[in-house]
């Protein structure tokens, strides 16, 4: 059943009522999507809003908000408020815990870190956050979150007490993803992690997409150039997420979005 919270978004140059999942589904029919991930701890809220506005100008489809450092919670609400003044793209929370929720957002990835060793990240944080999600009227976008071995210990892997999926075992990722599909999850996120030395292998992306079919596959972590983004899309990614590169080099961000949108 589609969650019935409606928001007003621009789609095909028209302003219409739809929920975030409907928005993403509609946009995907025209091609792969790009989401920019903004960490409130990495810049002032006004700078985050400027980054979001620039991402929209370049063709990004949604703004994700989240971070691993607990300090980002101090700036979460103000960051979202400032972004919404400058940008009308959907703002989707990417929470590291139940504390990282804000009623100012449009939706959140209600995710389970399936390859965590801890029940805290499998169901514990979700149980605690569910009451707030309902109270705030946030749209939950159910997602399986999978962290892939990337050549270094990333913040997401360390804080989530993860047993990373080996790069040479794409069938493990496909099996996790298929289980997520059978659980009814609408998204599978293959994550290498911020600052990853290596991205999610193309073979793994392809095997996961083949396994889950119309379930949307998100790929992020270590995607620092247009060539890499293009490879992930060709392998089967529905949505590409970039974070650090958006903060460091906006021209590279522009090129990445252009190639995802097949405009280059």
Backbone as CSV, one residue per row, in Angstrom:
resi,resn,N_x,N_y,N_z,CA_x,CA_y,CA_z,C_x,C_y,C_z
1,UNK,0.844,-1.183,0.000,0.000,0.000,0.000,0.885,1.241,0.000
2,UNK,0.576,2.219,-0.838,1.352,3.446,-0.899,1.002,4.339,0.282
3,UNK,2.025,4.817,0.947,1.830,5.714,2.073,1.090,6.961,1.591
4,UNK,0.117,7.426,2.347,-0.810,8.422,1.818,-0.458,9.875,2.120
5,UNK,0.709,10.134,2.727,1.104,11.516,2.943,1.465,12.148,1.608
6,UNK,0.851,13.286,1.278,1.109,13.966,0.016,1.951,15.214,0.259
7,UNK,2.852,15.474,-0.649,3.656,16.681,-0.630,3.537,17.334,-1.997
8,UNK,3.899,18.600,-2.090,3.849,19.292,-3.373,5.267,19.364,-3.944
9,UNK,5.446,18.725,-5.109,6.733,18.733,-5.781,6.552,19.108,-7.235
10,UNK,7.647,19.590,-7.835,7.621,19.856,-9.263,8.052,18.595,-10.001
11,UNK,7.255,18.236,-11.002,7.542,17.039,-11.786,7.138,17.316,-13.224
12,UNK,8.069,17.124,-14.151,7.815,17.441,-15.561,7.309,18.871,-15.725
13,UNK,7.953,19.797,-14.972,7.650,21.233,-15.028,6.271,21.593,-14.484
14,UNK,5.607,20.648,-13.839,4.300,20.922,-13.257,4.368,20.751,-11.738
15,UNK,3.609,21.560,-11.026,3.531,21.429,-9.577,2.299,20.599,-9.242
16,UNK,2.518,19.408,-8.681,1.404,18.493,-8.410,1.580,17.859,-7.032
17,UNK,0.486,17.307,-6.528,0.525,16.613,-5.238,0.901,15.151,-5.458
18,UNK,1.860,14.693,-4.711,2.233,13.278,-4.753,3.069,13.000,-3.512
19,UNK,3.197,11.723,-3.169,4.130,11.431,-2.095,5.514,11.186,-2.682
20,UNK,6.508,11.070,-1.837,7.889,10.996,-2.306,8.131,9.723,-3.105
21,UNK,7.542,8.622,-2.660,7.740,7.372,-3.402,7.170,7.481,-4.811
22,UNK,6.001,8.079,-4.946,5.405,8.283,-6.266,6.299,9.185,-7.118
23,UNK,6.853,10.209,-6.490,7.759,11.122,-7.182,8.965,10.362,-7.735
24,UNK,9.580,9.519,-6.893,10.758,8.764,-7.318,10.395,7.786,-8.434
25,UNK,9.284,7.091,-8.259,8.830,6.161,-9.297,8.628,6.877,-10.629
26,UNK,7.968,8.016,-10.577,7.700,8.764,-11.802,8.972,9.222,-12.480
27,UNK,9.918,9.737,-11.693,11.179,10.204,-12.252,11.995,9.054,-12.851
28,UNK,11.919,7.890,-12.216,12.715,6.744,-12.689,12.271,6.285,-14.070
29,UNK,11.032,6.524,-14.427,10.550,6.118,-15.754,11.286,6.850,-16.864
30,UNK,11.865,7.995,-16.532,12.592,8.785,-17.537,14.085,8.497,-17.540
31,UNK,14.551,7.663,-16.603,15.969,7.342,-16.545,16.481,7.261,-15.121
32,UNK,17.776,6.949,-14.957,18.372,6.854,-13.621,18.320,8.185,-12.888
33,UNK,18.355,8.112,-11.555,18.253,9.301,-10.712,19.568,9.574,-9.993
34,UNK,19.715,10.819,-9.561,20.841,11.212,-8.719,20.301,11.871,-7.461
35,UNK,20.810,11.425,-6.311,20.507,12.067,-5.029,21.812,12.613,-4.465
36,UNK,21.764,13.820,-3.926,22.935,14.367,-3.261,22.760,14.199,-1.748
37,UNK,23.809,13.706,-1.102,23.786,13.478,0.344,24.527,14.609,1.039
38,UNK,23.821,15.309,1.919,24.394,16.437,2.644,24.476,16.098,4.126
39,UNK,25.670,16.243,4.677,25.911,15.997,6.102,25.860,17.339,6.831
40,UNK,24.895,17.546,7.732,24.779,18.840,8.432,26.014,19.220,9.233
41,UNK,26.860,18.255,9.532,28.050,18.511,10.336,29.215,19.057,9.506
42,UNK,29.097,19.009,8.171,30.227,19.344,7.314,30.255,20.803,6.861
43,UNK,29.146,21.519,7.009,29.113,22.916,6.605,27.994,23.642,7.338
44,UNK,28.032,24.965,7.316,26.964,25.749,7.916,25.648,25.512,7.169
45,UNK,24.499,25.643,7.870,23.210,25.419,7.207,23.010,26.235,5.936
46,UNK,23.480,27.489,5.930,23.343,28.332,4.742,24.150,27.771,3.579
47,UNK,25.319,27.234,3.870,26.156,26.628,2.834,25.519,25.347,2.317
48,UNK,24.902,24.586,3.211,24.199,23.362,2.800,23.056,23.701,1.843
49,UNK,22.350,24.796,2.136,21.250,25.227,1.267,21.769,25.629,-0.102
50,UNK,22.909,26.286,-0.118,23.526,26.683,-1.395,23.906,25.447,-2.202
51,UNK,24.446,24.445,-1.530,24.826,23.192,-2.181,23.599,22.476,-2.751
52,UNK,22.515,22.449,-1.983,21.285,21.813,-2.441,20.725,22.518,-3.673
53,UNK,20.735,23.850,-3.648,20.228,24.624,-4.780,21.068,24.368,-6.026
54,UNK,22.376,24.263,-5.845,23.254,23.999,-6.978,23.018,22.591,-7.529
55,UNK,22.837,21.627,-6.642,22.567,20.252,-7.081,21.282,20.191,-7.906
56,UNK,20.267,20.922,-7.455,19.019,20.967,-8.214,19.245,21.584,-9.586
57,UNK,19.998,22.674,-9.624,20.296,23.344,-10.896,20.987,22.387,-11.871
58,UNK,21.845,21.514,-11.342,22.581,20.581,-12.180,21.723,19.394,-12.621
59,UNK,20.571,19.183,-11.960,19.678,18.096,-12.361,19.479,16.998,-11.351
60,UNK,19.951,17.188,-10.117,19.736,16.185,-9.071,18.244,16.063,-8.772
61,UNK,17.843,14.910,-8.230,16.417,14.608,-8.068,15.920,14.677,-6.626
62,UNK,16.799,14.597,-5.649,16.377,14.656,-4.248,17.577,14.986,-3.376
63,UNK,17.289,15.487,-2.185,18.318,15.822,-1.205,18.218,14.846,-0.040
64,UNK,19.292,14.125,0.208,19.366,13.255,1.380,20.123,13.990,2.485
65,UNK,19.666,13.831,3.715,20.283,14.493,4.865,20.662,13.443,5.900
66,UNK,21.949,13.405,6.263,22.369,12.459,7.293,23.859,12.504,7.524
67,UNK,24.296,11.898,8.621,25.716,11.834,8.946,25.972,10.828,10.047
68,UNK,27.213,10.389,10.155,27.580,9.395,11.168,28.002,10.037,12.478
69,UNK,28.540,11.261,12.421,28.987,11.962,13.620,27.769,12.504,14.376
70,UNK,27.609,12.154,15.669,26.450,12.654,16.427,26.330,14.177,16.442
71,UNK,27.437,14.891,16.173,27.410,16.345,16.168,26.443,16.895,15.116
72,UNK,26.168,16.099,14.061,25.314,16.627,12.994,23.882,16.870,13.479
73,UNK,23.511,16.218,14.579,22.152,16.393,15.107,21.913,17.824,15.582
74,UNK,22.981,18.516,15.974,22.849,19.896,16.447,22.384,20.833,15.330
75,UNK,22.693,20.473,14.083,22.422,21.355,12.956,21.335,20.810,12.022
76,UNK,20.734,19.681,12.390,19.817,18.984,11.484,18.629,19.847,11.091
77,UNK,17.872,20.351,12.068,16.669,21.120,11.769,16.994,22.395,10.989
78,UNK,18.017,23.117,11.435,18.370,24.362,10.764,18.824,24.122,9.326
79,UNK,19.525,23.022,9.122,19.976,22.689,7.768,18.789,22.433,6.851
80,UNK,17.835,21.645,7.331,16.652,21.351,6.513,15.851,22.621,6.248
81,UNK,15.679,23.434,7.267,14.944,24.695,7.104,15.573,25.567,6.020
82,UNK,16.888,25.680,6.046,17.581,26.504,5.071,17.506,25.906,3.666
83,UNK,17.617,24.594,3.574,17.521,23.943,2.267,16.147,24.185,1.658
84,UNK,15.106,24.084,2.457,13.755,24.238,1.936,13.454,25.676,1.483
85,UNK,14.201,26.619,1.984,14.037,28.000,1.522,14.628,28.196,0.128
86,UNK,15.611,27.353,-0.216,16.335,27.533,-1.473,16.026,26.491,-2.532
87,UNK,15.362,25.397,-2.125,15.250,24.247,-3.031,13.947,23.502,-2.767
88,UNK,13.209,23.172,-3.833,11.929,22.479,-3.654,11.999,20.988,-3.977
89,UNK,13.215,20.437,-4.038,13.339,18.981,-4.190,12.937,18.292,-2.878
90,UNK,12.498,17.030,-2.948,12.192,16.298,-1.716,13.417,16.190,-0.810
91,UNK,13.203,16.397,0.476,14.264,16.229,1.472,14.011,14.923,2.210
92,UNK,14.953,13.995,2.050,14.803,12.639,2.589,15.863,12.420,3.665
93,UNK,15.421,12.098,4.866,16.361,11.799,5.940,17.056,10.468,5.696
94,UNK,18.344,10.433,6.015,19.152,9.218,5.930,19.728,9.005,7.326
95,UNK,18.891,8.541,8.269,19.241,8.614,9.690,20.196,7.520,10.151
96,UNK,21.126,7.906,11.010,22.041,6.939,11.617,21.464,6.350,12.902
97,UNK,20.418,6.989,13.430,19.771,6.498,14.647,18.384,7.122,14.753
98,UNK,17.627,6.687,15.759,16.274,7.239,15.925,16.317,8.710,16.339
99,UNK,17.467,9.158,16.825,17.598,10.563,17.221,17.713,11.490,16.011
100,UNK,18.063,10.930,14.873,18.346,11.751,13.691,17.098,11.961,12.836
101,UNK,15.981,12.291,13.492,14.722,12.515,12.784,14.301,13.969,12.945
102,UNK,13.644,14.477,11.926,13.165,15.855,11.958,11.819,15.933,11.255
103,UNK,10.866,16.576,11.884,9.548,16.729,11.278,9.570,17.702,10.107
104,UNK,10.694,18.372,9.892,10.804,19.320,8.791,11.099,18.637,7.460
105,UNK,11.495,17.373,7.502,11.789,16.630,6.274,10.496,16.134,5.628
106,UNK,10.618,15.678,4.384,9.461,15.140,3.663,9.308,13.642,3.870
107,UNK,10.418,12.947,4.013,10.393,11.484,4.109,11.680,11.029,4.771
108,UNK,11.766,9.743,5.023,13.022,9.175,5.488,13.192,7.791,4.909
109,UNK,14.446,7.403,4.725,14.723,6.016,4.400,14.609,5.230,5.703
110,UNK,13.514,4.473,5.809,13.291,3.650,7.001,14.016,2.335,6.729
111,UNK,15.260,2.287,7.194,16.151,1.238,6.715,16.615,0.303,7.825
112,UNK,16.958,-0.887,7.386,17.562,-1.874,8.267,18.932,-2.224,7.702
113,UNK,19.948,-2.143,8.546,21.307,-2.478,8.141,21.454,-4.000,8.235
114,UNK,21.171,-4.666,7.131,20.989,-6.118,7.155,22.246,-6.898,7.486
115,UNK,23.424,-6.351,7.185,24.641,-7.096,7.515,25.365,-6.542,8.741
116,UNK,24.593,-5.923,9.641,25.137,-5.527,10.933,25.159,-6.732,11.873
117,UNK,26.115,-6.744,12.765,26.169,-7.792,13.784,25.240,-7.473,14.961
118,UNK,24.753,-6.244,14.994,23.982,-5.771,16.144,22.495,-5.651,15.815
119,UNK,21.659,-6.151,16.710,20.220,-5.983,16.519,19.798,-4.520,16.639
120,UNK,20.676,-3.695,17.234,20.365,-2.268,17.341,20.100,-1.663,15.969
121,UNK,20.895,-2.077,14.964,20.769,-1.490,13.632,19.900,-2.332,12.699
122,UNK,19.563,-3.520,13.139,18.616,-4.336,12.383,17.178,-3.920,12.668
123,UNK,16.865,-3.694,13.970,15.477,-3.402,14.347,15.348,-2.466,15.549
124,UNK,16.379,-2.378,16.389,16.270,-1.599,17.620,16.028,-0.117,17.390
125,UNK,16.862,0.521,16.566,16.686,1.941,16.271,15.366,2.193,15.537
126,UNK,14.988,1.247,14.695,13.742,1.378,13.934,12.526,1.334,14.856
127,UNK,12.575,0.455,15.855,11.481,0.376,16.826,11.344,1.696,17.575
128,UNK,12.472,2.268,17.992,12.441,3.528,18.730,11.980,4.689,17.852
129,UNK,12.386,4.670,16.607,12.055,5.776,15.725,10.666,5.729,15.141
130,UNK,10.054,4.561,15.105,8.760,4.402,14.427,7.687,5.325,15.008
131,UNK,7.701,5.503,16.320,6.701,6.361,16.969,6.855,7.807,16.503
132,UNK,8.101,8.257,16.386,8.355,9.623,15.925,7.990,9.790,14.455
133,UNK,8.265,8.768,13.658,7.911,8.828,12.238,6.408,9.066,12.082
134,UNK,5.635,8.341,12.869,4.178,8.502,12.816,3.758,9.870,13.346
135,UNK,4.326,10.260,14.465,3.956,11.535,15.089,4.305,12.722,14.189
136,UNK,5.460,12.659,13.534,5.914,13.757,12.674,5.224,13.758,11.306
137,UNK,4.567,12.655,10.955,3.933,12.562,9.643,4.937,12.374,8.516
138,UNK,6.071,11.759,8.826,7.084,11.498,7.812,6.693,10.298,6.964
139,UNK,7.042,10.358,5.704,6.773,9.220,4.809,7.927,8.225,4.906
140,UNK,7.669,6.988,5.360,8.745,6.001,5.445,8.972,5.302,4.110
141,UNK,10.216,5.320,3.663,10.607,4.628,2.439,11.437,3.419,2.863
142,UNK,10.838,2.243,2.828,11.488,1.057,3.380,12.695,0.653,2.534
143,UNK,13.809,0.414,3.215,15.056,0.177,2.499,15.959,-0.809,3.227
144,UNK,16.571,-1.688,2.453,17.627,-2.556,2.960,18.956,-1.851,2.734
145,UNK,19.723,-1.716,3.786,21.010,-1.032,3.721,22.107,-2.086,3.853
146,UNK,22.991,-2.162,2.857,24.042,-3.170,2.836,25.391,-2.490,2.651
147,UNK,26.309,-2.745,3.547,27.635,-2.143,3.453,28.623,-3.151,2.871
148,UNK,29.296,-2.700,1.827,30.192,-3.550,1.047,31.639,-3.213,1.383
149,UNK,32.469,-4.222,1.421,33.897,-4.046,1.650,34.454,-3.028,0.654
150,UNK,35.224,-2.029,1.166,35.644,-0.946,0.276,37.120,-0.584,0.379
151,UNK,37.904,-1.407,1.036,39.333,-1.135,1.135,39.739,-0.352,2.357
152,UNK,38.760,0.123,3.111,39.044,0.863,4.341,37.857,0.713,5.284
153,UNK,38.064,1.022,6.557,36.951,0.981,7.513,36.273,2.345,7.492
154,UNK,35.094,2.409,6.915,34.377,3.681,6.821,33.593,3.942,8.107
155,UNK,33.134,5.178,8.246,32.368,5.549,9.441,31.098,4.709,9.556
156,UNK,30.432,4.490,8.416,29.189,3.720,8.436,29.433,2.291,8.885
157,UNK,30.520,1.683,8.407,30.833,0.301,8.773,31.198,0.188,10.250
158,UNK,31.984,1.132,10.731,32.422,1.082,12.127,31.258,1.334,13.076
159,UNK,30.510,2.408,12.824,29.430,2.764,13.747,28.271,1.781,13.683
160,UNK,28.105,1.105,12.554,27.003,0.152,12.413,27.350,-1.276,12.801
161,UNK,28.588,-1.489,13.321,29.037,-2.818,13.739,28.758,-3.832,12.626
162,UNK,29.356,-3.568,11.474,29.030,-4.302,10.254,30.019,-5.417,9.948
163,UNK,29.514,-6.486,9.367,30.327,-7.508,8.730,30.218,-7.241,7.232
164,UNK,31.159,-6.477,6.654,31.013,-6.043,5.264,30.907,-7.216,4.293
165,UNK,30.126,-7.018,3.245,29.998,-8.040,2.208,31.290,-8.062,1.398
166,UNK,31.944,-9.208,1.280,33.203,-9.270,0.521,32.987,-8.870,-0.937
167,UNK,33.919,-8.143,-1.478,33.809,-7.658,-2.853,33.730,-8.796,-3.862
168,UNK,34.396,-9.881,-3.537,34.437,-11.007,-4.478,33.257,-11.970,-4.286
169,UNK,32.283,-11.575,-3.444,31.106,-12.421,-3.195,29.816,-11.679,-3.561
170,UNK,29.628,-11.313,-4.822,28.412,-10.578,-5.201,27.133,-11.365,-4.954
171,UNK,27.246,-12.686,-4.954,26.050,-13.506,-4.720,25.515,-13.305,-3.299
172,UNK,26.403,-12.960,-2.340,25.942,-12.686,-0.978,25.050,-11.445,-0.974
173,UNK,25.504,-10.411,-1.677,24.713,-9.177,-1.760,23.379,-9.436,-2.444
174,UNK,23.386,-10.236,-3.491,22.154,-10.550,-4.217,21.167,-11.293,-3.329
175,UNK,21.687,-12.202,-2.497,20.811,-12.964,-1.605,20.205,-12.069,-0.523
176,UNK,21.018,-11.189,0.043,20.501,-10.210,1.009,19.410,-9.360,0.356
177,UNK,19.680,-8.891,-0.856,18.739,-8.015,-1.560,17.434,-8.737,-1.866
178,UNK,17.540,-9.993,-2.251,16.332,-10.756,-2.555,15.501,-10.970,-1.293
179,UNK,16.179,-11.236,-0.173,15.463,-11.361,1.099,14.744,-10.066,1.431
180,UNK,15.415,-8.931,1.184,14.798,-7.626,1.431,13.553,-7.439,0.572
181,UNK,13.643,-7.822,-0.679,12.485,-7.724,-1.586,11.325,-8.543,-1.036
182,UNK,11.619,-9.746,-0.568,10.560,-10.611,-0.038,9.985,-10.065,1.270
183,UNK,10.792,-9.298,1.986,10.282,-8.608,3.180,9.382,-7.432,2.813
184,UNK,9.395,-7.036,1.545,8.568,-5.926,1.092,9.290,-4.594,1.017
185,UNK,10.618,-4.599,1.156,11.373,-3.349,1.085,11.417,-2.838,-0.349
186,UNK,11.290,-1.511,-0.484,11.175,-0.912,-1.816,12.505,-0.483,-2.414
187,UNK,13.540,-0.403,-1.570,14.858,0.024,-2.028,15.914,-0.892,-1.436
188,UNK,16.995,-1.076,-2.196,18.197,-1.746,-1.702,19.356,-0.783,-1.939
189,UNK,20.048,-0.454,-0.864,21.159,0.502,-0.948,22.470,-0.257,-0.778
190,UNK,23.291,-0.288,-1.836,24.624,-0.872,-1.774,25.605,0.254,-1.464
191,UNK,26.218,0.189,-0.303,27.016,1.301,0.226,28.467,0.901,0.412
192,UNK,29.361,1.656,-0.220,30.786,1.459,0.045,31.220,2.307,1.232
193,UNK,30.544,3.440,1.440,30.838,4.307,2.576,31.563,5.571,2.161
194,UNK,31.365,6.623,2.950,32.034,7.886,2.690,33.543,7.716,2.834
195,UNK,34.288,8.200,1.849,35.736,8.063,1.895,36.241,6.698,1.477
196,UNK,35.372,5.892,0.877,35.766,4.548,0.457,36.895,4.594,-0.567
197,UNK,37.830,3.657,-0.461,38.908,3.560,-1.444,38.396,2.934,-2.734
198,UNK,37.432,2.018,-2.595,36.889,1.322,-3.766,35.370,1.404,-3.737
199,UNK,34.778,1.552,-4.911,33.321,1.604,-5.010,32.729,0.193,-4.996
200,UNK,31.407,0.112,-4.908,30.724,-1.175,-5.005,31.033,-1.778,-6.380
201,UNK,31.476,-3.030,-6.449,31.832,-3.621,-7.746,30.656,-3.638,-8.726
202,UNK,30.950,-3.373,-9.982,29.907,-3.358,-11.003,29.194,-4.704,-11.109
203,UNK,29.957,-5.763,-10.977,29.360,-7.099,-11.053,28.334,-7.298,-9.942
204,UNK,28.628,-6.778,-8.759,27.708,-6.896,-7.635,26.434,-6.093,-7.896
205,UNK,26.606,-4.883,-8.412,25.437,-4.056,-8.742,24.534,-4.791,-9.721
206,UNK,25.126,-5.356,-10.760,24.353,-6.066,-11.773,23.651,-7.294,-11.234
207,UNK,24.337,-8.054,-10.396,23.741,-9.268,-9.854,22.579,-8.937,-8.918
208,UNK,22.744,-7.873,-8.122,21.677,-7.454,-7.217,20.464,-6.994,-8.009
209,UNK,20.686,-6.171,-9.033,19.568,-5.670,-9.836,18.833,-6.807,-10.529
210,UNK,19.559,-7.751,-11.039,18.931,-8.906,-11.695,18.095,-9.700,-10.694
211,UNK,18.553,-9.776,-9.455,17.843,-10.549,-8.438,16.544,-9.880,-8.003
212,UNK,16.552,-8.542,-7.896,15.402,-7.856,-7.295,14.439,-7.242,-8.307
213,UNK,14.826,-7.175,-9.566,13.907,-6.690,-10.594,13.469,-5.256,-10.395
214,UNK,12.160,-5.046,-10.153,11.640,-3.679,-10.082,11.896,-2.992,-8.734
215,UNK,12.488,-3.682,-7.764,12.934,-3.006,-6.538,14.105,-2.094,-6.900
216,UNK,14.064,-0.856,-6.446,15.085,0.109,-6.872,16.407,-0.103,-6.134
217,UNK,17.482,-0.087,-6.900,18.826,-0.292,-6.372,19.556,1.053,-6.321
218,UNK,19.999,1.411,-5.128,20.761,2.638,-4.896,22.223,2.256,-4.688
219,UNK,23.122,3.030,-5.271,24.553,2.762,-5.113,25.251,4.047,-4.677
220,UNK,26.076,3.958,-3.647,26.801,5.122,-3.157,28.125,4.744,-2.530
221,UNK,28.952,5.752,-2.304,30.235,5.548,-1.646,31.388,5.494,-2.624
222,UNK,32.273,6.476,-2.546,33.477,6.466,-3.362,33.285,6.840,-4.817
223,UNK,32.108,7.306,-5.194,31.853,7.697,-6.589,32.305,9.144,-6.753
224,UNK,33.483,9.311,-7.346,34.116,10.630,-7.383,34.246,11.205,-8.786
225,UNK,33.807,10.464,-9.807,33.927,10.982,-11.169,32.804,10.427,-12.033
226,UNK,32.615,11.070,-13.185,31.515,10.720,-14.086,31.665,9.309,-14.651
227,UNK,32.893,8.896,-14.936,33.127,7.560,-15.497,32.622,6.480,-14.552
228,UNK,32.922,6.620,-13.274,32.488,5.629,-12.289,30.971,5.620,-12.164
229,UNK,30.360,6.796,-12.136,28.902,6.882,-12.054,28.250,6.202,-13.262
230,UNK,28.819,6.441,-14.433,28.272,5.841,-15.658,28.344,4.319,-15.598
231,UNK,29.432,3.797,-15.057,29.594,2.345,-14.929,28.523,1.745,-14.020
232,UNK,28.222,2.435,-12.912,27.213,1.909,-11.978,25.822,1.908,-12.617
233,UNK,25.523,2.956,-13.368,24.234,3.012,-14.065,24.153,1.900,-15.109
234,UNK,25.225,1.709,-15.867,25.252,0.654,-16.884,25.106,-0.725,-16.252
235,UNK,25.622,-0.878,-15.039,25.539,-2.166,-14.343,24.132,-2.455,-13.828
236,UNK,23.319,-1.391,-13.635,21.951,-1.618,-13.178,21.461,-0.719,-12.068
237,UNK,22.279,0.240,-11.621,21.846,1.135,-10.544,20.695,2.020,-11.010
238,UNK,19.664,2.144,-10.180,18.549,3.045,-10.458,18.828,4.453,-9.941
239,UNK,19.551,4.530,-8.825,19.836,5.810,-8.177,21.309,5.832,-7.762
240,UNK,21.995,6.917,-8.096,23.374,7.127,-7.661,23.381,8.208,-6.581
241,UNK,24.068,7.931,-5.481,24.201,8.900,-4.395,25.647,9.382,-4.328
242,UNK,25.826,10.693,-4.309,27.155,11.248,-4.069,27.075,12.209,-2.895
243,UNK,28.116,12.190,-2.093,28.140,13.044,-0.906,29.354,13.931,-0.875
244,UNK,30.510,13.371,-0.562,31.717,14.169,-0.333,32.127,14.959,-1.568
245,UNK,31.974,14.391,-2.745,32.375,15.095,-3.959,31.541,16.354,-4.158
246,UNK,30.297,16.322,-3.682,29.440,17.502,-3.800,29.980,18.645,-2.942
247,UNK,30.575,18.299,-1.809,31.146,19.307,-0.917,32.480,19.824,-1.455
248,UNK,33.246,18.934,-2.108,34.619,19.254,-2.490,34.758,19.874,-3.873
249,UNK,33.912,19.452,-4.829,34.120,19.863,-6.219,32.779,19.897,-6.951
250,UNK,32.170,21.070,-7.011,30.837,21.161,-7.619,30.872,20.928,-9.124
251,UNK,32.005,21.204,-9.778,32.083,20.936,-11.218,32.075,19.434,-11.494
252,UNK,32.740,18.671,-10.634,32.691,17.210,-10.777,31.280,16.701,-10.511
253,UNK,30.617,17.302,-9.539,29.229,16.938,-9.251,28.369,17.161,-10.494
254,UNK,28.555,18.280,-11.144,27.782,18.593,-12.354,28.008,17.548,-13.433
255,UNK,29.263,17.172,-13.645,29.585,16.163,-14.664,28.977,14.818,-14.317
256,UNK,29.014,14.458,-13.040,28.439,13.178,-12.612,26.943,13.142,-12.899
257,UNK,26.246,14.217,-12.537,24.798,14.263,-12.780,24.501,14.242,-14.271
258,UNK,25.285,14.957,-15.055,25.068,14.984,-16.504,25.184,13.597,-17.114
259,UNK,26.183,12.840,-16.682,26.377,11.522,-17.280,25.291,10.548,-16.807
260,UNK,24.824,10.690,-15.570,23.729,9.848,-15.082,22.465,10.130,-15.888
261,UNK,22.263,11.397,-16.217,21.077,11.811,-16.973,21.262,11.651,-18.481
262,UNK,22.408,11.085,-18.858,22.710,10.844,-20.279,22.680,12.142,-21.084
263,UNK,23.212,13.214,-20.470,23.262,14.511,-21.153,24.681,14.887,-21.503
264,UNK,25.553,13.892,-21.463,26.953,14.160,-21.783,27.565,12.933,-22.465
